[in-house]
Amino acid sequence: MDSGDYGSIRAKLLTSYGEDAAKLRARRAKAAWKLDERAAYLRRLEQQRCRDLLEIGAGTGQDSMFFAEHGLNVVTTDLSPAMAAICCARGLNALVMDFASPSLAPGSFDAVYGLNCLLHVPNAALPQVLAAIRDLLRPRGLFFLGAYGGDGWEGPLADDDHVPPRFFSLRTSAQIQQFASQFFEIVDFHVVPREEGHEFQSLTLRRDTAR
């Protein structure tokens, strides 16, 4: 197991998710199960009358566009300037931001959406990141945390097609729920089985007034 140094991990991710990777990702169609997860979260946001949403690790902004088209006020963020530039070109309000040290005011959002981005954060740094995300939410605000899971292994994947290979933390279901429950109320947790690759862990979390 190689947990790595988070600063070094972020530097390598910036290279991995550079301009060429961004162009490639912009052409990828989303799997049907991802669309279902996104739609279910939107329904929950509508039921709670959420208006202001932050997407972290947004990549090329496909999900931010979806939420904006459904009437939400969206701020889009990514660690990669190349990704943020693509989001800006699509008309999104996009910022370059590391979610471990956000440059936005606390309590600015009704909702946060993060799909397959926190799996690049090692366990040692995850509490800091979750606390930062919690603080960006208003009381009772919702956070969608979706990530591929695994057996608790951490490290770069040898067969990754990005250069340099990206760091992954493939947490067990018990691990991710334990981390999340330190900072949020778990509203929903379920696993999406997949025929190929790692299972997907779907969490809808709420900032309660006591945290």
N, C-alpha and C positions, 0 to 999 in steps of 0.2 A: 504494500500500500504506500502510495506516495501522495501525501497531502499537499506538499509544495508550499511556497510562500505566495500569499495572495497578491502582493505587488508584482512579483514575477509572472504569476498566472495572468494578471490583467494585461501586462505588457505583451505577452505572447498572443493573447486573444485579439488585441488590437491588430497585430500582424495577420492572424488567421482570418479575421473578419475584415480584411482590407477591401479595396475597391473591386478586385476581380471576384472575390467571394460574394460581395454585395450584388454585383450584376448577375451572377449565377442564381442567387437566392431569389432575386426579383422575378425570375421566370418560373419558379416552382409553384405548382398548384397545391393547395392544401388538401390533406386527406379528409375524407368525409367525417371521421370521428372528431377531428379537430374543429370542423365547422359546427358539429353538434355541441361540443363543449362550449364554444364561443357563444352560440345562440342561447344556450341554457343560462349562461352568465348574464347575457343581455336581458333576458326575461326577469331574472332576479333584480337587476338594477332598475328596470322599469317598475317592478312591484314596489321597490323601496324609494322610487322617485329620485334616483341619483342623477346628477347633472354633470358633475365635473370629474373626469376620469384621467388618470395618468397611466400610460403604458411604459413599462421598463423593459429594457432589452428588446426594443421594438423591431430591430432588423430593418427591413424595407418598408415597414408600416402598413402591411396588408390588414392587420387587425385594427390598427388605429383608424384606418379609412372606414372599415365596417362600422365601428362605434360612432364615428363622426357622421356617417351617412344616416345613422339612426337617431340623430339629434343630440348626442352628447357633446359637451365641450371637452376636447381631447388635447392633452399635452403629451407629446411623443418623445421618448428619450432612448438613447443608445450610447454605449461606450465608444463606438466607432464613428469618427467624423464622416467616413464614407457612407455609412448607413444613414446617419442623420441628414446628410446632403440629399440622398435619394428621397427621404421622407419630406424634406422641405420642397423638393421639386414636385412632389405630388400635392402640394398645397397644405401640408400639415404644419402645425406649430411644433417644430422639432428642435430638441436640444441635445448637445453632447453632455452626457452625465453618467457618472459612476453611481450606481444605487447604494453603494456603501457609504458615500459621502454626498448626499443630494444637495443641490444648489437651489432648492425650492423651499418656500416658507412652510413651517409645520402647520398641519391642519388645513391644507389647501384643497384637498380632494375628498369627494364622496366615495371614490372607488379607485383601486389600483389593479392593473392586469399585468401578469407576468407569465409568459408561456416559454418554457424550456430555456430560461436564462439563469435561474438560481442554481441549476445543476452544474454551472461553471464556478460556483462559490464553494471553497472547501469548508468542511464542517467547523473548523476552528474559527472561521470568519462569519459563518452564517448567523449567529446571534446578533452581531453588530448590524448586519444587513437587514434582518427582520425588524430590529428595533427602529432602524431608520425609516423603513417602509411604514411601520405602525404610526410613527410620529407625523408622517405626511397626511394621514387620514384624519378626517373629522370623527367625533364620537359616533359609534355605530357604523362607520364606514366599512366597505367590503373590499377584500383582497382576494383575487383569483390567483392561486399559485398552482401552476401545472408543470410537471416535469417527469421525464423518464426516470424510473426507479430501477433498483437492482438489489444486490446482496450486500450493500454497504461499501463497495470498492471505490477507491478514489485514485485518480491519476490520469495521465494522457492515454488515449487509445492508440495502440500501435497501428491499427488499420484505418485511422482517421484520414479522410481525403483532404484535409486542410493542412497548410504548412505555415508554422509548425503545428503538430498535432495539438488539439485542444484538451484542456483539463476537464475531467468530469468527476462529479461526486454522485454516484448512483446509489441513493439511499434506500434502505428498506422502508416499507410502509410504516413500521413502528418508529423508525428514526425520524422521518419527516413529520409525523404527527407529534412526536415528542418536542421537536424543535418549535413547531408552529404553536403548540399550546402554551409555550412560555410567554407568548406575546399577543395571542389572539384567542378568541372563541372559535372553535371549529364548527362551522355551520353544516358543512357537508364534506365527506371524504369518500371517494370511491376510486376504484382501479379500472382502467380501460385495458382489457387484454388485447394483445396484438399478435397476429400470426407470425410476424417477423420482428426481431429486435426486442427491446426492453418494454415492459409494461409501462403504462402511463398513469401517474398518480395525479388525481384531480382534487384540489382542496379549495373550498370557498371558506374564507376566514372573515371574522368580524372584529373590529376594534371595539371593545366594550368600554363603558365609562369608567371602569375601575383601573384601566391600564393606560 
